[in-house]
Amino acid sequence: MVRAKPKKSKFPADKARVKKITSKLNRAHPDAKLDLDFSNPLELLIALILAAQARDDLVNQVTPALFAKYRHAKDYASAPPEQLSADIRRINFYRVKSGRIKNCCAELVRSFKGEVPRKLDDLLTLPGVGRKTANILLGNAFGRQAIGVDTHVMRLSQRLGLTRNTNPDKIEFDLTAIVPEKQRVRFCHLLQYHGRRVCFAKKPRCPECTINDLCRYPDKTKA
């Protein structure tokens, strides 16, 4: 009986390529970081809810007054809906987002004594919090090494050939398997900055890209 040869894992080559990608992007974007301003986990949670389909810079314009007015989860939970909506009216879908903030903070008060939990499973029980938001929270507020798949991380990981998935959760699992644990939050920040500055959605600036030689994007733009 002839035994079938075991399939070689696709991950070793991708792991080596990820290290090279990270090294080059670190040199290109040494200032890469999360662009949302916050000083504690609750503020980051609120900022992330506001940032859905909204620009980070606009969120940062709204949150200083918001954070000064609402300091605890109970403050958001007990705020009159029309007042909270008015406080974030510059953000798109502000009525929907004010409802999400109130519901989320009410659950924080009810189940977690008003504190943002530090465990992924607990975060996922909060209304309006999915894996992306939870992982960004864990990585940036609590120092946990997690992959938060936003639009930039999704687009660039697909273009680079690091995943074939379109589902953010599956992309998270693919990247977790090949990005060194200590570099996961940093890797996301680097992809976000590279996506904003070079690898645009409609017309990426491939000739100027520092990782052009490591990219498997088939339709690279020409100079």
C-alpha positions in Angstrom: 0.0 0.0 0.0 1.5 3.3 -1.1 0.9 6.1 1.4 0.0 9.5 0.1 2.6 12.1 0.9 1.5 14.6 3.5 0.7 18.0 2.1 3.2 20.7 2.9 1.9 23.5 5.0 1.5 26.8 3.2 2.4 28.7 6.4 6.2 28.5 6.6 6.8 30.6 3.5 4.1 33.0 4.5 5.6 33.3 8.0 9.0 34.3 6.5 7.3 36.7 4.1 5.4 38.3 6.9 8.6 39.0 8.8 10.1 40.7 5.7 6.8 42.7 5.2 6.8 43.8 8.8 10.5 44.8 8.7 10.0 46.9 5.5 6.8 48.5 6.7 8.4 49.4 10.0 11.0 51.4 8.2 8.4 53.0 5.9 5.9 53.8 8.7 7.7 54.1 12.0 4.8 56.3 13.3 2.1 53.7 12.7 -0.3 53.5 15.6 -4.1 53.3 16.3 -5.4 56.7 15.2 -8.2 56.9 17.7 -7.6 59.0 20.8 -8.4 57.5 24.2 -7.1 57.3 27.7 -8.9 54.2 29.0 -10.7 51.1 27.8 -14.2 52.6 28.0 -13.1 55.6 25.9 -11.6 53.3 23.2 -14.8 51.1 23.2 -16.9 54.2 22.6 -14.5 55.6 19.9 -14.6 52.2 18.1 -18.4 52.2 18.0 -18.4 55.8 16.6 -15.6 54.9 14.1 -17.7 52.4 12.2 -18.1 53.8 8.7 -16.7 57.1 9.9 -13.3 58.8 9.7 -11.0 58.5 12.7 -10.1 62.1 12.5 -13.7 63.1 12.8 -14.2 60.8 15.7 -11.3 62.4 17.4 -12.9 65.8 17.0 -16.1 64.6 18.7 -14.8 62.5 21.6 -12.9 65.1 23.8 -16.2 66.8 24.7 -18.0 63.5 24.9 -15.4 61.9 27.2 -15.4 64.9 29.4 -19.2 64.7 29.8 -19.6 60.9 30.1 -16.9 59.5 32.3 -18.4 56.1 33.3 -20.5 53.4 31.6 -23.4 54.3 33.8 -23.3 57.9 32.5 -23.9 56.7 28.9 -26.5 54.1 30.0 -28.6 56.7 31.9 -28.2 59.5 29.3 -31.5 60.5 27.6 -31.4 59.1 24.0 -32.0 62.5 22.4 -29.2 64.1 24.4 -26.6 61.4 23.6 -27.6 61.6 19.9 -27.2 65.3 19.9 -23.7 65.0 21.5 -22.5 62.8 18.6 -24.6 64.3 15.8 -21.5 65.1 13.7 -20.9 61.4 13.3 -22.8 59.5 10.5 -25.6 57.2 11.7 -25.5 59.1 15.0 -28.9 57.9 16.1 -28.1 54.3 15.5 -24.7 54.6 17.2 -26.1 56.4 20.3 -28.4 53.4 20.7 -25.5 51.0 20.4 -23.5 53.0 23.0 -26.4 53.1 25.5 -27.1 49.3 25.1 -23.5 48.4 25.3 -22.9 50.5 28.4 -26.1 49.2 30.0 -24.7 45.7 29.7 -21.4 46.8 31.1 -23.2 48.1 34.2 -25.5 45.1 34.4 -22.9 42.3 34.0 -19.4 43.8 34.5 -19.9 46.4 37.2 -19.4 49.2 34.6 -15.9 48.0 33.7 -14.8 46.9 30.2 -14.0 43.2 30.4 -10.5 41.9 29.5 -11.6 38.6 28.0 -12.6 38.1 24.3 -15.6 35.9 25.2 -16.9 38.5 27.6 -16.4 41.4 25.1 -18.4 39.5 22.5 -21.4 39.4 24.8 -21.7 43.2 24.6 -24.3 44.6 22.2 -22.7 45.8 19.0 -19.2 44.4 19.7 -17.9 41.9 17.2 -14.5 40.2 16.9 -12.9 43.2 15.2 -13.8 45.7 17.9 -13.0 43.2 20.7 -9.6 42.4 19.3 -8.7 46.1 18.7 -9.7 46.7 22.3 -7.7 43.8 23.6 -4.6 44.9 21.6 -4.7 48.6 22.2 -6.3 49.0 25.7 -5.1 45.9 27.4 -1.8 45.0 25.6 -3.0 41.7 24.3 -1.6 40.5 21.0 -4.7 40.2 18.8 -5.5 40.7 15.2 -8.2 43.3 14.6 -9.4 43.0 11.0 -10.6 46.4 9.8 -11.0 47.4 6.1 -7.3 48.1 5.6 -6.1 44.9 7.2 -8.6 43.0 5.2 -7.8 44.5 1.8 -4.0 44.4 2.2 -3.8 40.9 3.6 -5.9 39.8 0.6 -3.7 41.7 -1.9 -0.5 40.4 -0.3 -1.8 36.8 -0.7 -1.8 36.2 3.1 -5.4 35.0 2.9 -8.0 34.0 0.4 -10.9 34.6 2.7 -13.3 37.5 2.5 -14.9 36.9 6.0 -13.1 39.1 8.6 -13.2 36.3 11.2 -11.6 33.8 8.9 -9.0 36.4 7.9 -8.2 36.9 11.6 -7.6 33.2 12.0 -5.4 33.1 8.9 -3.2 36.0 10.0 -3.0 34.7 13.6 -1.4 31.6 12.2 1.4 33.4 10.3 2.0 36.7 12.2 4.5 36.3 15.1 2.5 36.6 18.4 4.5 39.6 19.7 4.0 41.5 16.4 0.2 41.1 15.8 -1.0 44.5 17.0 2.0 46.2 15.3 1.3 44.3 12.1 -2.2 45.6 12.0 -1.1 49.2 12.6 1.4 48.9 9.8 -1.2 47.5 7.3 -3.6 50.3 8.3 -1.0 53.1 7.7 0.2 51.5 4.4 -3.4 51.2 3.3 -4.0 54.9 4.0 -0.8 56.2 2.5 0.2 53.8 -0.4 -2.0 50.8 -1.0 -5.3 52.6 -1.8 -8.4 50.7 -2.5 -9.1 52.0 -6.1 -5.6 52.7 -7.3 -2.7 51.5 -5.2 0.6 53.2 -5.7 2.5 50.0 -6.5 5.6 51.6 -8.1 6.2 53.5 -4.9 5.4 50.6 -2.6 8.2 49.4 -0.2 6.9 45.9 -0.2 6.2 45.6 -4.0 8.6 42.7 -4.3 6.8 40.8 -1.5 3.3 41.4 -2.9 1.2 38.9 -4.9 -1.4 41.4 -6.1 -2.0 40.4 -9.7 -3.2 43.8 -11.0 -0.4 46.0 -9.8 -0.6 49.6 -11.1 2.1 50.9 -13.4 4.0 54.2 -13.0 
